[in-house]
Amino acid sequence: MLYTDPPPGISAWLAHEDDAREIEAVIEGAAETPYAHGRFRLRVTMPQRYPFEPPKVHYVTPIYHPNIDSAGRICLDILNMPPKGAWKPSLNISTVLQSLQLLMSEPNPDDGLMVDITHQYIHDHARFQAIAIERTRLHAMGTPAGADGVADASATSTDGSASGALADCSAAPAAAPAPSIASNAAAAAPETGMTQLAPSTAPATEGGAAVVVHPVTTTTRPRDAASDAAGSTHSTDGADAKRLKAA
């Protein structure tokens, strides 16, 4: 029934004529979804205990979806056994494919498989739509991505093929700032508890005389005029005393 009269938008066939447990299928993206006009190929494998165990299903065509990872694995309850899953022997491959068709039209962010895409679906839905449409055009329609044939470079940051958490290591490290003259002088000063002064180019003045500051501070002053006069008077008084004594 699935091969001869499949549900609308779904087609399926045996992957190998001699093996009824391997099925290939195609799901067409529904209108008014990011996957519209796309054809998504899947591989279905039925285990030995089918229908008492669910089939193994994965997407062969890449799809940008919160519940489908970059390897095509699917987060869907009916693909898992109870108690975590909801598979029942009464279900069949047609039911699984129809459930996947519905999941493409209505993603389930409460059970997201791709954390980044799920977050984007909830908080930046317009961006999610744009990337999903671009990916559908690139992978499921056989035409170049974008009207100008250039894929959206930012789209690879939130899927399984490239991680948005990686930092850009291509940028050269910033050059270290050159040390200042003051820091060099401080580094060269001996550790004696005293700061060695750098040579000054502008002389200071003290009492009308120039004072030059060198690495070791020294100050030179001319003899004070009052001191010279006092010295001269002292020597004259001494000579007069000698003459009076001789007389």
Long-range contacts (C-beta under 8 A, 24 or more apart in sequence): 1-94, 2-92, 2-93, 2-94, 2-97, 6-94, 6-97, 7-94, 7-97, 7-98, 7-101, 9-101, 10-94, 10-97, 10-98, 10-101, 12-44, 12-93, 12-97, 15-43, 20-46, 21-45, 21-46, 21-47, 21-50, 22-46, 23-93, 24-60, 25-97, 27-97, 27-100, 27-101, 27-104, 29-104, 29-136, 29-140, 30-101, 30-104, 30-105, 33-104, 33-105, 34-64, 34-128, 34-129, 34-132, 34-133, 34-136, 35-63, 35-104, 35-105, 35-132, 35-136, 35-140, 36-136, 37-136, 37-141, 38-136, 38-137, 38-139, 38-140, 38-141, 39-140, 39-141, 40-104, 40-140, 42-72, 42-97, 42-100, 44-93, 44-96, 44-97, 46-93, 51-89, 51-90, 51-91, 51-92, 52-89, 53-81, 53-87, 54-78, 54-79, 54-80, 54-81, 54-85, 54-87, 54-91, 54-96, 55-79, 55-93, 55-96, 57-96, 57-100, 61-139, 61-140, 62-135, 62-139, 63-104, 63-135, 63-136, 63-139, 63-140, 64-117, 64-128, 64-131, 64-132, 64-135, 64-136, 64-155, 64-159, 65-103, 65-104, 65-107, 65-114, 65-117, 65-132, 66-107, 66-108, 66-109, 66-112, 66-113, 66-114, 66-117, 66-118, 66-121, 67-103, 67-107, 67-108, 67-111, 67-112, 67-113, 67-114, 68-113, 68-114, 69-113, 69-114, 69-160, 70-114, 70-159, 70-160, 70-161, 71-160, 73-113, 74-100, 74-103, 74-113, 75-108, 75-111, 75-112, 75-113, 76-100, 76-103, 77-111, 114-158, 114-159, 114-160, 116-157, 116-158, 116-159, 116-164, 117-158, 117-159, 120-158, 131-155, 131-158
